[in-house]
Amino acid sequence: MSPTGHAAAPGTGLAETAAADPGTTYAPGMPGTRWNTTTTRRGALALGGAAALTACSPVPPRGSDLGVRVRARDWRRLAGAVRGTLTRPGDAGYRNARLVENPAFDAARPLAVLSVRSAADVATGLAFAREHGVEVALRSGGHSYPGWSAGDGRLVVDVRPLATVRPTADGTGAVIGAGASLARVYETLADRGRGLAAGSCPTVGIAGLTQGGGIGIVGRAHGLTCDAVTAMQVVTAAGEVVTASAQQEPDLYWALRGGGGGHLGVVTSFTVDTFAAPAVSTAFLQWPLAAAESVLPAWQAWAPAEDARLWSTLRALSGTAHRGGPVLALSVTWTGPDTGLAAPMSRLLADVPPPTVDRRLRRTFRAVTRAYAGCTDVPVEDCRSAPAGALARRRFAATSHVAYDPLPERDVGLLVDRLADAHGSGLVEAGISLDVLGGRIADPAPGDTAFVHRQALATVQYTATHLADDRQRAVGFVRGSRAALTPAWGEHAYVNYADAAVGDHRTAYFGANAVRLAAVRQRYDPDGFFTQPQGF
């Protein structure tokens, strides 16, 4: 799974604006019982010595010559031992197999990409990596902000082929393969009149999103994505396939709901509760960025205090994509009665300047998720990134805060200045976005799952979409913006918006839950087989 899946990849704010206002055209396998596959007959015949590994085999030193001198015949044995596909440099499909969502990481060269078809494939791949001293990278949607799922110099375990979505026996839940994209999940559930609280980006993989928490467009009404999970099938570092639930492997179940992916095992499927898909009212409002000094304080007081059926995100956006100048854009979803949105919107509008745009629609849940995805007129099978799909891949940089308190009015000017300065910098789009929390997200205690930020006001995402030669400028904008606002918002950050530059990431991402996460890591990966950065 992608270790850092998230609610919404930063494409352009214009595309996200179009999601809320689609009438305007813009440019720009079911968890099972515990078993071990490292000694299966098929694996033993194909892998030879590798299959003789036991769960107690030591991990060879990282960076050893052994890890970079795997013989061609050993790779061939791995390819013959799995149902999936092993793609190596020189193979016809390698160029596309190695790509992740962000073209900024196109230079990454994995040793191989193992596109798995089963939990047994995952276990066989991990056994091979352990035998040969090869580090692994895990990939679901391929949205890791620091590029860790690109797997440069590693064996990529890609779970995207595990993409089935099927109902549970009682019809109220679903079993979702770890590689399913949000577009596929939403569409398949909608066929049965069901929904799941998740993000807006269609190409995000369910695994990364869920393991980091899962903030989305109906989260205040239905909680985080991880809150819907009742069981997971997980391949551990030792190659064991286990069910993690409240009854089985409860510590692992706790940790994989908010602790982030890439550190404890490879999730291959999720069993989740779903809800009857509601009709949804949406609103899209826009102001010039100068209105932020009144709109932002009003929104911070309004959004978390409203009915839990109301969710909203406030975005300050600038850059070459916004030719008319920097803007402030508010997107709102309401899952209550048709007429119920009018009152809360009136309460907000009483305290802010009149917006230059105010558009409202009533649609099905399916239509809303398609609109936010930018796929209203795109068949779901094409609602994925190029080269296979209809959506563009865009270079971006990003980082985050988790805000527990409103941004003081004296600091709103800092935010405005960051966006104003970025407008003429050459960046395609610079953005600072606030997603309100609260509602059902705040119902569990901070220690009930590994997602610790239950009592926070909002997540804050700093993004910069850029051209090929503007990477440094984009990184400078997002990290500079975080630094400028850290005195007001502190050091908290969201693991699904990971950033290698976040200091003391354990405290920033996990707070008091870091201690328990470290204990779970010691139990399930005592010798540090998983080496993704920013672990616990």
Protein Blocks (a to p, Z undefined) as FASTA:
>chain_A
ZZbgcfbdcfbfklmmmmmmmmbccehjdddddddfklgfklmmmnommmmpcfklccdd
ehiaklmmccfklmmmmmmmpmbdcddehiaklmmmmpcfblklmmpccfbdcddfbfkl
mmmmmmmmmmnopacdddfklpafnommnopoiacddfklmmcccddfkopaccddfkbc
fklmmmmmmmnopacdddfblkbcfklmmmnnopafklmmnopfklmpgbdcdddfkopa
cdddfknokllmmmmnonaghjloccfbdcdddddddddddddddddfklmmmmmmmmmm
mmmmmcfkbccdddddedjklmnopcdddddddfbdfklmmmmmmmmmmmpccdfbdcdd
dddfklmmmmmnopmmgcfklmccdfkbmbdcddddddddddfbdcdfklmmmmmmmmmm
mmmnopabdcdddddeehjllmpcfklpmblklmbmbdcdddddddfklmmmmmmmmmmm
mmmmmmmnojbdcfklgcfklghkllmmnmmmlmmmmmmmmmmmmnomaacehiZZ
